[in-house]
Amino acid sequence: MPRQQSKVHSVYAVVGPDRFLRNEAVAELLRAMDGEDDSLGPTRIEGDQADLADVLDEVRTLSLLGGRRIVVVEDADGFVSANRRPLEEYCSSPVDTGILILICNTLPKNTRLYRIINDNGQVIVCEAPKGRAITTWITRRAQSEYDKKVGVPAAAALREHTGDSPGALDAELAKLTAYVGSREEITPADVDALVGQHREEKVFAVTDAMSVGDAAKALASWEQVLATDRAAPGRAIAGLAWGVRRLLEARRDLDKGVSVSALARRTYTDPDVLQQRLSRVTTRQLEDQLRDLTAADHAVKIGLGTLGRSVERFIVKHSQQN
């Protein structure tokens, strides 16, 4: 995790493979700069759309409102690779009227750019907790971010159900906080009730398998969806339609330019997981899926087909199209 800020520098690199931890580090960095920036806030530029001249012009431009211009280059690995030499030159002598923040998946310590940024600014390395430290991270995160107590047994249960991804764990903590309401503590029973039996992930397991063309896995995952509510299979197909509809809304917003990070916060989803899901399907494909699911549901309700056969045909058809 990043160290405490004692001085605001003119250039930073926030580095690490976990998108959630990088975003948290940047948020902490921006909080530390409160009062330093101009009133317009940071300018965020996607790395694959960033032009070096535009980025440096933005950083160098004096703010008419006072304060320092802050420019954040998201997913900057490709941007760094394409502009390494001029970035080395700029970071060797950055302007003191602006702040440049490069967010990278990797930036090896043995590179000249790493050394230059570290000498003239700061490299913030975001390392995910490992082993027992993950349980400690869960309890601290629950207290600091959500004002909830999570004991070791509950944290261990959450990790067992969710895995070790900080982003995924944080998303589940947000859901659990809403689930327990004003109660101060999240218990192992809460984790089992909400996360262990959470149909949402079972539904997305179906759509994930379809998106990579694995019909067999999608069908097996559909059986798990059905198993959550054998008494009311109609709710299962409605849940599948809900999952497709949720992906469609996110895909449409992504097409409009909404960032994956913003979509992930809105849907309580790990950004990397959501990015992977959305990258596998187009808006048109999801619209076709939702139309076919609606037709299948209607056919079942008027007796023109069975639930099992209708969903099987849907899964096979849309697995073949990916």
C-alpha positions in Angstrom: 0.0 0.0 0.0 1.2 3.6 -0.6 3.1 5.4 2.1 1.8 8.6 3.7 2.3 11.7 1.7 4.7 14.3 3.3 5.1 16.5 0.2 3.2 17.0 -3.0 5.4 16.2 -6.0 5.1 17.2 -9.6 5.2 13.6 -11.0 3.9 10.3 -9.8 3.7 6.7 -11.0 1.1 4.5 -9.4 2.0 0.9 -10.2 0.5 -2.5 -9.7 -1.5 -5.3 -11.4 -4.6 -4.8 -9.3 -6.9 -2.1 -10.7 -8.8 -1.7 -7.4 -5.7 -1.0 -5.4 -4.4 1.4 -8.0 -7.6 3.3 -7.9 -7.5 3.4 -4.1 -3.9 4.7 -4.2 -4.9 7.5 -6.6 -7.9 8.5 -4.5 -5.6 8.7 -1.5 -3.1 10.7 -3.4 -5.7 13.2 -4.6 -7.0 13.5 -1.0 -3.5 14.4 0.1 -3.4 17.1 -2.6 -6.6 18.8 -1.4 -6.0 22.5 -1.6 -3.1 22.1 -4.1 -5.2 21.5 -7.2 -7.4 24.0 -9.1 -11.1 24.0 -8.5 -11.8 22.1 -11.7 -10.3 18.9 -10.3 -8.0 16.4 -12.0 -8.1 15.9 -15.8 -8.3 12.1 -16.5 -7.1 10.8 -19.9 -7.3 7.2 -21.0 -3.8 5.9 -21.9 -4.8 4.4 -25.3 -6.2 7.8 -26.3 -3.5 9.9 -24.8 -1.3 12.1 -27.0 2.0 13.1 -25.4 1.9 16.7 -26.6 -1.7 17.1 -25.3 -0.8 15.6 -22.0 2.2 17.7 -21.4 0.4 20.9 -22.6 -2.3 20.2 -20.1 0.2 19.8 -17.3 2.2 22.9 -18.2 -0.8 25.2 -18.7 -1.2 27.6 -15.8 -4.6 27.5 -14.2 -6.5 30.8 -14.2 -8.3 29.7 -11.1 -5.2 29.2 -9.0 -3.7 25.9 -7.8 -1.9 23.3 -9.9 -3.2 21.4 -12.9 -3.5 17.6 -12.1 -3.4 15.3 -15.1 -4.1 11.6 -14.5 -3.2 9.1 -17.4 -5.2 5.9 -16.8 -3.9 2.5 -18.0 -0.7 4.3 -19.1 1.4 1.2 -20.0 1.1 1.7 -23.7 1.4 5.4 -23.4 4.7 5.0 -21.5 6.1 2.5 -23.9 5.3 4.7 -26.9 6.8 7.9 -25.3 9.5 6.6 -23.0 12.3 8.9 -24.0 10.3 12.2 -23.9 8.7 11.2 -20.7 12.1 10.6 -19.2 13.1 14.1 -20.3 10.0 15.7 -18.8 10.1 13.8 -15.5 13.7 14.8 -15.1 12.6 18.4 -14.8 8.8 18.6 -14.3 7.1 21.9 -14.0 6.1 22.9 -10.5 2.7 24.4 -11.7 1.3 21.0 -12.7 1.1 17.4 -11.5 1.4 14.4 -13.7 0.1 11.0 -12.5 0.8 7.9 -14.6 -1.2 4.8 -13.6 0.6 1.6 -14.8 0.1 -2.1 -14.5 3.9 -2.5 -14.5 6.9 -0.2 -14.4 10.1 -2.2 -13.7 12.5 -0.8 -11.1 15.4 -1.3 -13.4 14.1 1.1 -16.0 15.4 4.6 -16.3 11.9 6.1 -16.2 11.3 4.4 -12.8 14.5 5.8 -11.4 13.8 9.3 -12.7 10.3 9.4 -11.3 11.4 8.1 -8.0 14.2 10.7 -7.8 12.0 13.7 -8.9 8.6 12.6 -7.6 7.3 9.3 -6.2 6.6 5.8 -7.4 3.7 4.3 -5.5 3.8 0.5 -5.7 0.4 -1.1 -4.9 0.9 -4.6 -3.6 -2.0 -6.9 -2.7 -2.0 -8.5 0.7 -1.1 -12.2 0.8 -1.8 -15.1 3.1 -3.1 -14.2 6.5 -2.6 -10.5 5.7 -5.7 -10.7 3.5 -7.9 -11.5 6.5 -6.4 -8.5 8.4 -7.0 -6.3 5.3 -10.7 -7.4 5.3 -11.3 -6.5 8.9 -9.5 -3.1 8.6 -11.2 -2.2 5.3 -14.6 -3.0 6.8 -14.0 -0.7 9.7 -12.3 2.2 7.9 -14.5 2.3 4.8 -17.9 0.9 6.0 -17.7 1.4 9.8 -18.5 -2.3 10.3 -16.9 -4.8 12.6 -15.8 -8.0 10.8 -14.2 -10.7 13.0 -11.7 -13.2 11.9 -14.3 -16.0 11.3 -16.4 -13.7 9.1 -13.4 -12.5 7.2 -12.2 -16.0 6.6 -15.7 -17.0 5.4 -15.8 -14.0 3.0 -12.4 -14.9 1.6 -13.4 -18.6 1.2 -16.5 -17.5 -0.8 -14.9 -14.7 -2.8 -11.2 -15.3 -3.2 -8.3 -13.0 -2.6 -9.0 -10.2 -5.0 -9.2 -6.9 -3.0 -11.6 -5.4 -5.5 -14.0 -8.4 -5.3 -13.7 -8.5 -1.5 -14.5 -4.8 -1.2 -17.5 -5.2 -3.5 -18.9 -7.9 -1.2 -18.2 -5.8 1.9 -20.3 -3.0 0.3 -23.2 -5.4 -0.3 -22.9 -6.9 3.2 -23.0 -3.4 4.7 -26.2 -2.7 2.9 -27.5 -6.1 3.9 -26.9 -5.7 7.7 -28.1 -2.1 7.8 -27.6 -0.4 11.1 -26.2 -3.5 12.8 -22.6 -2.9 13.8 -21.1 -6.3 13.0 -21.1 -8.5 9.9 -21.2 -12.1 11.0 -20.2 -15.4 9.4 -24.0 -16.1 9.0 -24.4 -12.9 7.1 -21.6 -13.9 4.8 -23.0 -17.3 4.2 -26.5 -15.9 3.6 -25.6 -13.2 1.2 -22.3 -14.3 -0.5 -22.3 -18.0 -0.2 -25.8 -18.4 -1.8 -25.5 -15.3 -3.9 -27.3 -16.2 -7.2 -25.9 -13.2 -9.0 -22.5 -14.8 -9.4 -24.1 -18.1 -10.5 -26.0 -16.2 -13.1 -22.9 -14.4 -14.4 -21.1 -17.8 -14.5 -23.6 -18.7 -17.2 -23.1 -15.6 -19.2 -19.3 -15.8 -18.7 -19.2 -19.3 -20.1 -21.4 -18.4 -23.0 -19.2 -15.4 -23.9 -16.2 -17.7 -24.4 -18.2 -20.3 -26.3 -18.2 -23.0 -23.6 -21.8 -24.3 -23.8 -21.1 -27.3 -21.6 -19.9 -25.1 -18.7 -22.7 -22.6 -19.3 -25.3 -25.5 -19.0 -23.6 -26.8 -15.8 -23.7 -23.3 -14.4 -27.4 -23.0 -15.3 -28.1 -26.1 -13.3 -26.5 -24.4 -10.3 -28.8 -21.4 -10.9 -31.8 -23.7 -10.9 -30.6 -25.4 -7.8 -30.9 -22.2 -5.8 -34.7 -22.2 -6.3 -36.1 -25.5 -7.5 -39.6 -24.6 -6.2 -39.8 -21.6 -8.5 -37.8 -22.2 -11.8 -39.5 -19.2 -13.4 -37.6 -17.0 -11.0 -34.4 -18.6 -12.3 -35.0 -17.6 -15.9 -36.0 -14.1 -14.7 -32.6 -14.0 -12.8 -30.8 -14.9 -16.0 -32.6 -12.2 -17.9 -31.7 -9.7 -15.1 -28.0 -10.6 -15.5 -28.1 -10.1 -19.2 -30.0 -6.8 -18.8 -27.5 -5.6 -16.2 -24.6 -6.4 -18.6 -26.4 -4.7 -21.5 -26.9 -1.5 -19.4 -23.2 -1.4 -18.5 -22.1 -2.2 -22.1 -24.3 0.7 -23.4 -22.8 3.1 -20.9 -19.3 1.9 -21.8 -20.0 2.6 -25.4 -21.0 6.1 -24.4 -17.7 6.7 -22.7 -18.4 5.9 -19.1 -15.3 4.4 -17.5 -15.1 0.8 -16.3 -14.2 2.1 -12.8 -17.3 4.2 -12.6 -19.5 1.3 -13.8 -17.8 -1.0 -11.3 -18.5 1.3 -8.4 -22.1 1.6 -9.5 -22.7 -2.1 -9.7 -20.5 -3.2 -6.8 -18.3 -5.2 -9.1 -14.6 -5.7 -9.3 -13.3 -3.4 -12.2 -11.1 -6.2 -13.7 -14.0 -8.7 -13.6 -16.4 -6.2 -15.2 -13.8 -5.2 -17.8 -13.3 -8.8 -18.8 -17.0 -9.5 -19.0 -17.8 -6.4 -21.1 -14.8 -7.0 -23.5 -16.2 -10.3 -24.5 -19.6 -9.1 -25.7 -21.0 -6.4 -27.9 -24.2 -4.4 -27.3 -25.8 -6.1 -30.2 -25.1 -9.6 -28.9 -26.5 -8.7 -25.5 -29.6 -7.2 -27.1 -30.1 -10.4 -29.1 -29.7 -12.5 -25.9 -32.3 -10.4 -24.0 -34.7 -10.7 -26.9 -34.3 -14.5 -27.1 -34.7 -14.9 -23.3 -37.9 -12.9 -23.4 -39.2 -15.0 -26.2 -38.2 -18.2 -24.3 -39.9 -17.0 -21.1 -43.1 -16.2 -23.1 -43.1 -19.6 -24.8 -42.8 -21.4 -21.5 -45.7 -19.3 -19.9 -48.1 -20.1 -22.8 -47.1 -23.8 -22.9 -45.2 -23.8 -26.2 -42.0 -25.2 -24.6 -40.4 -26.3 -21.3 -38.1 -24.2 -19.2 -35.2 -26.7 -19.5 -35.4 -27.0 -23.3 -35.9 -23.3 -23.9 -32.9 -22.3 -21.9 -30.7 -25.0 -23.3 -31.5 -23.8 -26.8 -30.7 -20.2 -25.7 -27.4 -21.2 -24.2 -26.2 -23.3 -27.1 -27.2 -20.7 -29.7 -25.4 -17.8 -27.9 -22.4 -19.9 -27.0 -21.9 -20.7 -30.7 -22.1 -17.0 -31.6 -19.1 -16.2 -29.4 
